[in-house]
Amino acid sequence: MANQPDESVGQTETASPTYGAATAKMVNSIFAEGVDRCVLLLRHSAREYRRDVHDLVNPLTDEGRVLARQFGQALPDVALRGYSSPAGRCIETAECAFVGAMSREGFSSNVLAKVRPLESLGVFYALDQIRMWKGLSQSQGLAAYVRSWFDQQIPRAVMMNPYRAVAMLLDTLVDKLDASPLQSATRQLDLCVSHDMTVFTVRHGVGLQSVEEQPVNFLDGLALFRQDGQLVMCSQYGSRVVITDHLLAHSQ
């Protein structure tokens, strides 16, 4: 398997102490509106960029662990359950976030501390990771590559239909939203940690923000929930869209 090609191509990113703050604020606002269940698709925290190891084993930096714990401390007092890409940094992000939540004074909700890896939160839409990695390294960055993917400029043997990828990711998130809640939970957040390419893909594909509008930083996320009988997704930039059956049908 090739390196996970969903990060800044061959470049490190400088972590900001504010990473995750806008995402946590968004989640708090959603629950404050009276929503009882929410799923959060989240990019992992700040990571290492060692090139002498397989990228899947590149862990979080110490700063990344601190940021993930701070993110968890800023979450509302709701039950927490976690899923992630199989990449270790994604699992570790969820684990650190839960540690942060449980360390906050007054936090009393149930937390399922064991994070379950899901292949559907990895880069499953890359059908030929070696060719994707090569194309990504030759592009003008991840956003440009995702744009060319949606513009059908990448062979289908390399990347699956992008709208099918979006629909399959939405299927995963809806499945977690509709799953039985943790015992005695009245309000619950299911955390799904993935990569920036995944967040870019869903955000662009559902029409929240195009890839050119905003970056996907560490701990940026998209929230999915039901409100007034509709399935709604929003980003920390404030925009919301209704997820239609037409979008979901692309997974068939």
Secondary structure, 3 states (H helix, E strand, C coil): CCCCCCCCCCCCCCCCCCCCHHHHHHHHHHHHCCCCEEEEEEECCCECCCCCCCHHHCCECHHHHHHHHHHHHCCCCCEEEEEECCCHHHHHHHHHHHHHHHHCCCCCCCEEEEEEECHHHCCCCECCHHHHHHHHHCCCCHHHHHHHHHCCCCCCCCECCHHHHHHHHHHHHHHHHHCCCCCCCCCEEEEEEECHHHHHHHHHHCCCCCCCCCCCCCCCEEEEEEECCEEEEEECCCCEEECCHHHHHHHC
